[in-house]
Amino acid sequence: MSEIREKLIKCLDKNGISYRDDFREIDSISIITAIVDIEQDFGIEFPDEYLIMERMSDFEKLLSVVKLILNET
């Protein structure tokens, strides 16, 4: 398992979110809190265009977004 994947799973776990969850079914406060933790743990900032549920509706999509942002910085 990749380091990014493991770190992202830990960020989600810290916020009571399983990487197996459908993120569309999680309350917005939990998602926002998780996003803030991900930004802090990875030293990134999500651009507004990535902060839509269609881009981050499940773990694999969120992982892809994080990898994309990490490659852009």
C-alpha positions as CSV (number, residue, x, y, z in Angstrom):
1,M,0.0,0.0,0.0
2,S,1.4,3.4,-0.9
3,E,2.4,5.9,1.7
4,I,-0.1,8.5,0.4
5,R,-2.9,5.9,0.6
6,E,-2.1,4.9,4.1
7,K,-1.8,8.5,5.3
8,L,-5.1,9.4,3.7
9,I,-6.8,6.4,5.4
10,K,-5.4,7.6,8.8
11,C,-6.8,11.1,8.2
12,L,-10.2,9.7,7.4
13,D,-10.2,7.3,10.4
14,K,-9.3,10.2,12.7
15,N,-12.6,11.7,11.6
16,G,-14.7,8.6,11.9
17,I,-14.8,8.0,8.2
18,S,-14.0,4.6,6.7
19,Y,-12.2,4.6,3.3
20,R,-14.9,2.0,2.3
21,D,-17.8,4.5,2.9
22,D,-19.7,6.3,0.1
23,F,-18.7,9.8,1.0
24,R,-22.0,11.2,-0.3
25,E,-23.7,9.6,2.7
26,I,-21.5,11.3,5.3
27,D,-22.5,14.5,6.9
28,S,-21.0,17.7,5.6
29,I,-19.3,18.7,8.9
30,S,-17.4,15.4,9.0
31,I,-16.3,15.8,5.4
32,I,-15.1,19.4,6.0
33,T,-13.2,18.4,9.1
34,A,-11.6,15.5,7.2
35,I,-10.6,17.9,4.3
36,V,-9.0,20.3,6.8
37,D,-7.0,17.5,8.4
38,I,-6.0,16.2,5.0
39,E,-4.8,19.7,4.0
40,Q,-2.8,20.0,7.2
41,D,-1.3,16.5,7.2
42,F,-0.3,16.6,3.5
43,G,0.7,20.3,3.5
44,I,-1.7,21.0,0.6
45,E,-4.7,23.2,-0.1
46,F,-7.7,22.0,-2.1
47,P,-8.5,24.4,-4.9
48,D,-12.2,25.3,-5.1
49,E,-12.7,23.3,-8.3
50,Y,-11.8,20.1,-6.4
51,L,-14.2,20.7,-3.5
52,I,-17.3,19.2,-5.2
53,M,-18.7,15.9,-4.2
54,E,-18.5,14.4,-7.7
55,R,-14.7,14.8,-7.5
56,M,-14.5,13.2,-4.0
57,S,-17.5,10.9,-3.7
58,D,-15.4,7.9,-2.7
59,F,-11.9,7.0,-1.4
60,E,-10.4,6.3,-4.8
61,K,-11.6,9.6,-6.2
62,L,-10.3,11.5,-3.1
63,L,-7.0,9.7,-3.4
64,S,-6.7,10.7,-7.1
65,V,-7.4,14.4,-6.2
66,V,-4.8,14.3,-3.4
67,K,-2.2,12.8,-5.7
68,L,-3.0,15.3,-8.4
69,I,-2.6,18.2,-6.0
70,L,0.7,16.8,-4.6
71,N,2.0,16.6,-8.1
72,E,1.1,20.2,-8.9
73,T,2.9,21.6,-5.8
